[in-house]
Amino acid sequence: MSTTPEFGSLRSDDDHWDIVSSVGYTALLVAGWRAVHARSPQPLVRDDYAQAFIAASQDPYLAEVLASPGTSEDQTAFPRLYGVQTRFFDDFFLAAGQAGVRQAVIVAAGLDSRAYRLDWPVGTTVFEIDLPKVLEFKSRVLAERGATPRARRIEVAADLRGEWSKPLEAAGFDVERPGAWSVEGILPYLTDDAQNTLFTLISGLSAPGSRVAVGALGTRLDHDQLEGLEAAHPGVNMSGSVDFSALTYEPESDPAAWLSSHGWAVEPIRNTLQLEAVYGMIPPEVDVKIDSFMRSQYITATR
Ligand SMILES: C[S@@+](CC[C@H](N)C(=O)[O-])C[C@H]1O[C@@H](n2cnc3c(N)ncnc32)[C@H](O)[C@@H]1O
């Protein structure tokens, strides 16, 4: 790659997408990495629906990745990273359920299939927020497969840059009861202001006992890091429709500090390498080009 485009240069305040364009494609991309992870010798999680999304999208790049995932450090790094991340959020929701929380909100749900995969306690409602075309694609593919959710699943088609709390409440979210929120794979796609709005609305909807898990993935990447990342993983860019630099902003925000100063008790933060150790994985030889992703922060907080 010769030049790195300006951060956010492909974005506007009210841009929209489907599953094969702009930010929507990133949901397909991470589903692809989860599908590859599921085939690894000792997967941390199995997302058997991920492969169905790739097939239905007919995306040639991801079809090729699935056909021949490769075994080099570069080729396995992202599937491994997303295995770790998926496990972190799976465990978060299961722990919240064990603690009695019966409302889950998956913010920027993309092709997250937790509503269909996890063993939710009886009486749980899972709300999934994303843009309409992303949710439509997911529902269509899963319905075609005859998949049934393992909790009451409610889609909330809304833009996280706007007043999404109203449609969430209209869909049945009860502000009097605690909720468990996942903020996964979304922060780099929001400006600092939009992130502030997101956490402010989450806090405003969170009764005592609520929990939030945040993956601060890819935040604080600078141009050099992104350039190295894309050079190391040319496929990420070669897909033609994903250019992380141009789709992401350069947020300065610090989610853990924000939560601490707004009434949340934040647990010790862990990064990808620390989680790998918790999950009993032998740490990879970390390629300096993806080092910043390996140091992504995983935050859990309770209200
Ligand atoms: C990288 S994907 C992550 C999807 C999912 N959380 C996961 O980890 O598999 C980013 C997702 O954020 C959604 N998203 C980004 N900005 C959004 C916005 N302003 N409103 C609603 N959804 C948004 C995209 O549509 C996409 O599904």
Ligand as a Chemical Component Dictionary entry (heavy atoms), coordinates in Angstrom:
data_LIG
# 
_chem_comp.id                   LIG 
_chem_comp.type                 NON-POLYMER 
_chem_comp.pdbx_formal_charge   0 
_chem_comp.three_letter_code    LIG 
# 
loop_
_chem_comp_atom.comp_id 
_chem_comp_atom.atom_id 
_chem_comp_atom.alt_atom_id 
_chem_comp_atom.type_symbol 
_chem_comp_atom.charge 
_chem_comp_atom.model_Cartn_x 
_chem_comp_atom.model_Cartn_y 
_chem_comp_atom.model_Cartn_z 
_chem_comp_atom.pdbx_ordinal 
LIG C1  C1  C 0  -16.972 -4.772 12.978 1  
LIG S1  S1  S 1  -18.718 -4.981 12.910 2  
LIG C2  C2  C 0  -18.965 -5.748 14.507 3  
LIG C3  C3  C 0  -20.231 -6.533 14.567 4  
LIG C4  C4  C 0  -20.407 -7.348 15.847 5  
LIG N1  N1  N 0  -20.425 -6.504 17.026 6  
LIG C5  C5  C 0  -19.305 -8.377 15.958 7  
LIG O1  O1  O 0  -18.379 -8.166 16.729 8  
LIG O2  O2  O -1 -19.386 -9.382 15.243 9  
LIG C6  C6  C 0  -19.315 -3.317 13.140 10 
LIG C7  C7  C 0  -20.833 -3.267 13.214 11 
LIG O3  O3  O 0  -21.187 -1.979 13.714 12 
LIG C8  C8  C 0  -22.348 -1.564 13.060 13 
LIG N2  N2  N 0  -22.412 -0.108 13.166 14 
LIG C9  C9  C 0  -21.388 0.763  12.973 15 
LIG N3  N3  N 0  -21.817 2.024  13.117 16 
LIG C10 C10 C 0  -23.133 1.944  13.415 17 
LIG C11 C11 C 0  -24.124 2.905  13.678 18 
LIG N4  N4  N 0  -23.850 4.200  13.639 19 
LIG N5  N5  N 0  -25.368 2.491  13.966 20 
LIG C12 C12 C 0  -25.661 1.162  14.007 21 
LIG N6  N6  N 0  -24.763 0.198  13.753 22 
LIG C13 C13 C 0  -23.518 0.581  13.462 23 
LIG C14 C14 C 0  -22.142 -2.055 11.633 24 
LIG O4  O4  O 0  -23.338 -2.075 10.882 25 
LIG C15 C15 C 0  -21.549 -3.426 11.886 26 
LIG O5  O5  O 0  -22.534 -4.408 11.964 27 
# 
loop_
_chem_comp_bond.comp_id 
_chem_comp_bond.atom_id_1 
_chem_comp_bond.atom_id_2 
_chem_comp_bond.value_order 
_chem_comp_bond.pdbx_ordinal 
LIG C1  S1  SING 1  
LIG S1  C2  SING 2  
LIG S1  C6  SING 3  
LIG C2  C3  SING 4  
LIG C3  C4  SING 5  
LIG C4  N1  SING 6  
LIG C4  C5  SING 7  
LIG C5  O1  DOUB 8  
LIG C5  O2  SING 9  
LIG C6  C7  SING 10 
LIG C7  O3  SING 11 
LIG C7  C15 SING 12 
LIG O3  C8  SING 13 
LIG C8  N2  SING 14 
LIG C8  C14 SING 15 
LIG N2  C9  SING 16 
LIG N2  C13 SING 17 
LIG C9  N3  DOUB 18 
LIG N3  C10 SING 19 
LIG C10 C11 SING 20 
LIG C10 C13 DOUB 21 
LIG C11 N4  SING 22 
LIG C11 N5  DOUB 23 
LIG N5  C12 SING 24 
LIG C12 N6  DOUB 25 
LIG N6  C13 SING 26 
LIG C14 O4  SING 27 
LIG C14 C15 SING 28 
LIG C15 O5  SING 29 
# 
